[in-house]
């Protein structure tokens, strides 16, 4: 792959991060929020009192949703104000504009962690 193709590929990947998040947090902060959420949810899989405890039959899909929702919560706490929060109660907007693109972007890494924990 030449340099131009590599740059185009990286720009497409960055484009998968929703603009509402990219405008408020830099890529390092977004990555840190993802890693924190991924680690926290992986730990929850080991906790029998957790909703996503692995012996309760938690699926990859449910695990991934929890990771992304936790990540968005972290980012909102640090980078959003009350006027521009991403509200979870608008299911269509949240799923299509926030969760789905983040699942596409982080899906491989979420699956790797899920497989590691299971």
C-alpha positions as CSV (number, residue, x, y, z in Angstrom):
1,X,0.0,0.0,0.0
2,X,1.5,3.4,-1.0
3,X,1.3,6.5,1.2
4,X,-1.7,8.0,-0.5
5,X,-3.7,4.8,0.0
6,X,-2.6,4.6,3.6
7,X,-3.7,8.2,4.3
8,X,-7.1,7.6,2.6
9,X,-7.6,4.5,4.7
10,X,-6.8,6.3,7.9
11,X,-9.1,9.2,7.0
12,X,-12.0,6.8,6.4
13,X,-11.4,5.2,9.7
14,X,-11.4,8.5,11.5
15,X,-14.6,9.4,9.7
16,X,-16.3,6.5,11.5
17,X,-16.0,8.4,14.8
18,X,-19.1,10.5,15.0
19,X,-18.6,14.2,14.4
20,X,-20.4,15.1,17.6
21,X,-17.5,13.3,19.5
22,X,-14.6,14.3,17.2
23,X,-15.5,18.0,17.6
24,X,-15.3,17.8,21.4
25,X,-12.4,15.4,22.1
26,X,-9.1,14.7,20.4
27,X,-8.2,11.2,19.2
28,X,-6.1,10.4,22.3
29,X,-8.9,11.2,24.6
30,X,-11.4,9.2,22.5
31,X,-9.0,6.3,22.6
32,X,-8.5,6.6,26.3
33,X,-12.2,6.6,26.9
34,X,-12.6,3.5,24.7
35,X,-9.8,1.6,26.5
36,X,-11.2,2.5,29.9
37,X,-14.7,1.4,28.9
38,X,-13.3,-1.8,27.4
39,X,-11.3,-2.7,30.5
40,X,-14.2,-1.9,32.8
41,X,-16.7,-4.0,30.9
42,X,-14.2,-6.9,30.7
43,X,-13.9,-6.7,34.5
44,X,-17.6,-6.7,34.8
45,X,-17.7,-10.0,32.8
46,X,-15.9,-11.5,35.8
47,X,-18.2,-10.1,38.4
48,X,-21.2,-12.4,39.3
49,X,-23.2,-9.3,40.4
50,X,-22.8,-7.6,37.0
51,X,-25.5,-7.4,34.4
52,X,-23.0,-8.7,31.8
53,X,-21.5,-11.5,33.9
54,X,-20.2,-14.0,31.4
55,X,-21.9,-17.0,33.0
56,X,-25.3,-15.3,32.4
57,X,-24.8,-16.0,28.7
58,X,-23.7,-12.5,27.7
59,X,-23.3,-12.3,23.9
60,X,-20.7,-10.3,22.0
61,X,-23.4,-7.9,20.8
62,X,-24.5,-7.1,24.4
63,X,-20.9,-6.7,25.5
64,X,-20.1,-4.4,22.6
65,X,-23.1,-2.2,23.4
66,X,-22.1,-1.9,27.0
67,X,-18.5,-0.9,26.0
68,X,-19.7,1.7,23.5
69,X,-22.3,3.1,25.9
70,X,-19.7,3.3,28.7
71,X,-17.3,5.0,26.4
72,X,-19.9,7.6,25.3
73,X,-20.7,8.2,29.0
74,X,-17.0,8.9,29.8
75,X,-16.7,11.3,26.9
76,X,-19.9,13.1,27.8
77,X,-18.7,13.6,31.4
78,X,-15.5,15.2,30.3
79,X,-16.2,17.0,27.1
80,X,-19.9,17.8,26.7
81,X,-21.9,20.4,28.4
82,X,-25.7,20.2,29.1
83,X,-26.6,21.8,25.8
84,X,-24.8,19.3,23.6
85,X,-25.1,15.9,25.4
86,X,-25.9,12.8,23.5
87,X,-29.1,11.6,24.9
88,X,-29.7,7.9,25.1
89,X,-33.5,8.3,25.1
90,X,-33.6,9.1,21.3
91,X,-32.9,5.5,20.3
92,X,-32.9,6.0,16.5
93,X,-30.4,8.9,16.6
94,X,-28.2,7.2,19.2
95,X,-28.1,3.9,17.4
96,X,-27.6,5.2,13.9
97,X,-25.4,8.2,14.5
98,X,-23.4,7.2,17.6
99,X,-23.4,3.5,18.6
100,X,-23.4,2.0,15.1
101,X,-20.4,4.0,13.7
102,X,-18.4,3.3,17.0
103,X,-19.2,-0.4,16.8
104,X,-17.9,-0.4,13.2
105,X,-14.7,1.4,14.2
106,X,-14.0,-0.5,17.4
107,X,-15.7,-3.9,16.6
108,X,-12.5,-5.9,16.0
109,X,-10.9,-4.8,19.2
110,X,-14.1,-5.4,21.2
111,X,-14.4,-8.9,19.8
112,X,-10.8,-9.7,20.7
113,X,-11.4,-8.6,24.3
114,X,-14.6,-10.5,24.5
115,X,-12.9,-13.7,23.2
116,X,-10.1,-13.2,25.7
117,X,-12.6,-12.8,28.6
118,X,-14.9,-15.7,27.6
